[in-house]
Amino acid sequence: MAKSAARKKREKRLRQGEMDPRLLRGNWNGVMPVTKVKPDKRKYAYAKSDDDRVFKIA
């Protein structure tokens, strides 16, 4: 099979002494994407009591 253009560029960069971009892939710098929780709309829109609401209904 023929080489892709991206592979040719990657190999040329390696020949010139630059860093291999494959080494940078998949690095989350210590962040676990599964454990990171983002607050969702339900927390604010459907609060259990009026004290839990961020925006008070006037």
Summary of the structure (lengths in Angstrom):
residues: 58
radius of gyration: 24.3
end to end distance: 68.9
largest distance: 68.9
contacts: 70
relative contact order: 0.08
helix: 40%
strand: 0%
